[in-house]
Every structure is written in structure tokens, then in C-alpha cells.
Amino acid sequence: SSFVPSREDLRLSVALEDSLRISVSALVFAFFCGWGILFPVCQPRKLRIRGKAWKCLSIYENGLVCLASVLALTSLLLWIYEQGLSAAYIVPIILLLYVILVTVLLTITLAFDLSILHQVTDKAGQRLLNFTIPGGIILVAVTSSLITRQICLLQEKRNAEPVDLTAVIVGTSGIALLPLIAIIVLYCMDLRKQEAEDRVFRKEKEKELEAILQMMT
């Protein structure tokens, strides 16, 4: 008689399934972080984001990179728990911990208007802080992509049932998108306010010019 594997035998372990879901969530957050960085860069100078919207966007980027890094680290630790520790994982763990620490400090500093950042006067230190967000996004994307790929290969090798990631992708996208929509709304309100102030400024200049011309005549 042939052995028929049970439904449980055709599934990955709980740790690997959780690792896959978490790594995909980290990838989604990294995507939105990248979009948040490109958004102000692609804007024309007159429409450049500033003021409260810029502050909120900075807090959003740092917070999302921190959350994505925590998820990537959690996914990596679950993979290590299931498959064993390798020397190749030590560097990503250290770098992810560094990104988490720096982004937490940056988020708190920006949210509460602290002066910690102004105390970093060394150029190398400033460059390191400036590179934390883009570097963190790249690190999360690479780490999570590799974990996702390894788990998918293992899934094919074991002929296991695929893990449904639809709810994870939709839910994570919603969590990342809602604050971004709020920031865009705030940005549009700031633009309208700036346009109104510019109109008032132009009218005042026109009145001053008319007064000067009347005095000359």
C-alpha cells in the first residue's frame, strides 16, 4: 500500500509560513518607503513639499523604515530558528539592528522637535544619518527578497501547499497607504494656502507700485 501524505505534511512549518508572510510585509513597506523618498525628489521646485507636510513625510519614512527593518529582522530570525544559523546572516542582523536604532531615534527627534540631530556636527556622521533611510530600504528589500526566495524554493522542493499572501499584501498596503494619503491631503492644503498667500502678496505689491506711480505723476 502506498503512503498518502496528510494535509499537514504538505504544508511548511508554522515558523517558515510566518517568516514568509512577515518578509512579504517588509517588502511592501520598503516599496512605500521608496515611493515616499522619490515623491519630493520628482516634484518641480515651485511645488516642492515643505512645512508640516515635509515633517510628517519625514516621520512617516523613518517610522516605516524602522517597522520594515523590524519585520525583516523577525523574518530572518524565524528562518534561522527553522534552518539554523549561518555566518552569512550575522552582517544583515547587525545592519538591521543599526537601522532600527537610528530610525527610532530620528522618528522621536522629528516628532518631538528635539535637538539631537543638530548635535551631530561631524560630516561623516551626517552622511551616515542621511544614508540610513535609503540604505535601510535597500537592506530590507535585499534581505526580505532572499528569505522569500529561499522559502519559495523550499516550498517547491517539498511540494508543499502555497501560502496565501493576498491578505498580507492588501493589509500591509492599507496600513502603509493611509498615512501617505493623509500626508498628500496635508500637502495639497499647504499648496492652496501658499497660493493664497502669494496672491495676497502680489496684490500688495501691485498696490505699492500703483501708489508709487501716482506719487510720480
ZIBELCOR-V833318 format. One record per backbone hydrogen bond with DSSP energy under -0.5 kcal/mol. NH is the residue of the N-H (numbers start at 1). CO is the residue of the C=O. If there is no record, write none. Layout:
nh/co
NH/CO
NH/CO
//
This chain:
nh/co
4/2
5/3
10/6
11/8
17/13
18/14
19/15
20/16
21/17
22/18
23/19
24/20
25/21
26/22
27/23
28/24
29/25
30/26
31/27
32/28
33/29
34/30
35/31
36/32
37/33
38/34
39/35
40/36
41/37
42/38
43/40
47/44
48/45
53/50
54/50
55/51
56/52
57/53
58/54
59/55
60/56
61/57
62/58
63/59
64/60
65/61
66/62
67/63
68/64
69/65
70/66
71/67
72/68
73/69
74/70
75/71
76/72
77/73
78/74
79/75
80/76
81/77
82/78
83/79
84/80
89/86
90/87
91/87
92/88
93/89
94/90
95/91
96/92
97/93
98/94
99/95
100/96
101/97
102/98
103/99
104/100
105/101
106/102
107/103
108/104
109/105
110/106
111/107
112/108
114/109
119/115
119/116
120/117
121/119
126/122
127/123
128/124
129/125
130/126
131/127
132/128
132/129
133/129
134/130
135/131
136/132
137/133
138/134
139/135
140/136
141/137
142/138
143/139
144/140
145/141
146/142
147/143
148/144
149/145
150/146
151/147
152/148
153/149
154/150
155/151
156/152
157/153
158/154
159/156
160/155
161/10
165/163
169/165
170/166
171/167
172/168
173/169
174/170
175/171
176/172
177/173
178/174
179/175
180/176
181/177
182/178
183/179
184/180
185/181
186/182
187/183
188/184
189/185
190/186
191/187
192/188
193/189
194/190
195/191
196/192
197/193
198/194
199/195
200/196
201/197
202/198
203/199
204/200
205/201
206/202
207/203
208/204
209/205
210/206
211/207
212/208
213/209
214/210
215/211
216/212
217/213
//
